Amino acid sequence: PEIFIKAAEMLGFTPEECIGFEDAQAGLDGIKASGMYAVGVLSGEPLHGADQTVHELTELDLDQLLQK
């Protein structure tokens, strides 16, 4: 989770204020371990532990994400 925590810090946010997007299980695990809301982008293999999954980013509703 270190890379996700560092990225949030560099942007001036806490991980809890961020949303992470990932298409691999290891990355998704890192996002969740950092405390971020996790959007899994499905690319064949199922992703476990995502707060939300999509096949394409165009499926996302920005208003819904901002409420997380």
N, C-alpha and C positions, 0 to 999 in steps of 0.2 A: 504493500500500500504506500510505500514511501514516495514513489513518483507522483501519485495522485495527491498526497498530502502536500508535497513540495509545490506542485502546480497550483493548488488552491492558494497556498501562502503567497506565491509569486504574483497572483492576481489580486491579492488583498482580501481573500475570503477564507472562511473556515470550510473544511470539507462538508460539513452539514448544510452549508449554503449552496453547494454545487451539485450538478448533475453530471454523471459520467456516462459515456457511451462506449460500448465495447462489443466486439463480435467474436471474442474468444473467451472460453471459460476461465482461464488463468487471469486475464485482465479483469473480467467481471468479479472474480474473487477479490482481486486487489481493490477495486472500487468499493465493494461492500466493506472490506476490512478497514478502509480509510474513513468510513462513515458517510459516504456519499450516497445519494439516490442513484440507482443503477438502471440504465436502459440497455437491454441486450438487443443487439442487431443480429437477427437470425440469418445464418449463411449456410445452413445445412444441418449442423449438429444442434441439438437442443441446448439451451443455456439454463442452468439451474441457479436459483437465488436472485434472479433479476427482479427488480420492482415492477418492471414493465418490459415487454418484448415487442419488437416490430420487425417486419421484413425489410422495410425501407424507411429512411428518416422522414420521408414525405408523409408517412402515416401519423407522425406526431402532431399533437395539438399544443401549441405554445402556451395558450392560456391554461390548460390543464397542468403542464409542466411547471409553470410559475407558481401554482398553488401547492406544489410539493414541498 
